[in-house]
């Protein structure tokens, strides 16, 4: 047996992990190009002496299952790079090289990922690896960052341009590296909710839910139905709030100011609803392992429902005006396109993947808690041509935000209705993590698939903590999207993805 | 199409907070901690504080480290109650410590105004340059929100600018990673004097959740003393606006 099937959020004894060759890991994914398995993550677990156990997690989105396998190798070992055939591996292999000195022989562009403080590769970002360069009469480079013009996180973008046209964009991150994964290992895992919320503060509910799910899997805890409903309400409000903010920012980048202001104000109403729910506009403090910290009474339920209905209707009306405007379409359509084959090959996830035609949504393929008990459904909205937009361009990534705002807010209203019958409390007692286990927890955050994984030691302590934000796959999607576009369209492409720097840098 | 847009504009109405100085926030907001003189916190509660902000005898909370997560306030028989008072800005690091019995009025009175020179120069026009130094994007989004149609900090002449060359103040978010230490120093040096240094959020003020991480480099603060501290995780936009207005002598 080369892989072990898992139920979602499952924990298995670490010793049950199958051991295969590294090439076999590639074979499992290679099959996925024909409808098999998708690579979710690949990470190393350091063991005694210099041994490193690689853990690879795969998703079968059609069957709704996960599979896991392992590779036994050591620090400084050389493995045949899978990247040339399977681009989805390229950052994972760079990560293994940076963390453990494992060399992927034949990797096309081996350089550090995030310059962690304890890496064996160059520590300081200035001493790092060279960038691609290009020669020619009209060619030039544009270097941006790490400090950007707006109020956003830091990162470095290097554009190789031929006149106004971008030939290639190289994105170098790592400026945000805070050593998050290691901090999860200090003290009891169940006390790390606040840290999980800070992995990427704009997706606090998603990361806190993934972390809580992991603690629950390790302790075999089942949360009350009511807690699941409140978690899903928090997640969907987070999604709707961010999507409204991104539509505002997309309108801003094309100088469509009514959209900028009105979507931004709708976002304020939605995140103020999160504040009314749990005391924070970003949903911090809502999630705790075992359930949630705050309940809502009927009065608050009605207040939330009224706001949600109002914003759903107003956002729908404004979006109908925006997506019918020729001056908007002229900028959105055919800008920053990632086609379906490319998206699948590089492992795009979340709304960006769906806008390129991939059927990736953990809420549908691997539902847990409320999503499993109260089926989440989508009602694909038709655009002006009567088609569902999966064109993979800025238009599709903007239009899908509009769709998801409607889907999320409708689902919040359904969940609020279910609260009337779910009266089984808001938190269950959490059992301590079982020793010697490996567990995975997947949540569909607004950016997409959010994975937290942990390996426990002999006393149930956290031996390895691993996080994969949706941004880890999707930054490369942005780099490919801007190829052959005007350099001035970069802000628009960037906003249509809106990826996390700190969720990537960890 | 135009009619739909006009209808949307009609429904949008008037959204600016009428007076950000006197505006209240939702009672659920976790703001100023009121600590009763009686009662204590268990060793377990103190150990579980994510920012290590709690001390006992007497019970006190360092708002420079506190993430306002509410964990200690939810403990059984806790002397801590998080009120929704959101005017939390301070001008000295030690003024951020709230001890059992400290009232909000006492706390608020500790915040000092800038010098006459500062108020003359920046009282009606203050331009901020933001540096996110490993911030998680929550502080950054709240800083952005101060300029949206709701909070509209621009009504006071306070704005965020794209270049340090145009700025009167540098506002730092995040705990300052090793990989951002040089960029922060460079941005500070590129800002013309006289200039203010503003720290936004628990991570910027103390390292916060990440204080123990070897991936931080906070030596910048050995050489530069902040003028304004804005606690929170993230601070509410109204907390940010009022901390700055107060320093400029335009608050309450």
Interface residues (C-beta under 8 A of the other chain):
Chain A: X115 X116 X117 X118 X123 X124 X125 X126 X146 X147 X149 X150 X151 X152 X153 X154 X174 X175 X176 X177 X178 X179 X180 X182 X183 X186 X187 X191 X192 X193 X194 X195 X198 X199 X200 X201 X202 X204 X245 X258 X261 X262 X264 X265 X268 X272 X275 X276 X277 X278 X279 X280 X281 X282 X284 X285 X293 X294 X314 X317 X318 X320 X321 X324 X325 X500 X501 X502 X505
Chain B: X1 X4 X5 X7 X8 X9 X11 X12 X15 X25 X26 X28 X29 X30 X47 X48 X50 X51 X67 X68 X69 X70 X71 X74 X82 X130 X131 X132 X133 X134 X135 X136 X137 X138 X139 X140 X141 X142 X143 X144 X145 X148 X149 X150 X160 X162 X163 X174 X175 X177 X178 X179 X180 X182 X183 X186 X187 X203 X209 X210 X212 X213 X214 X215 X216 X233 X234 X236
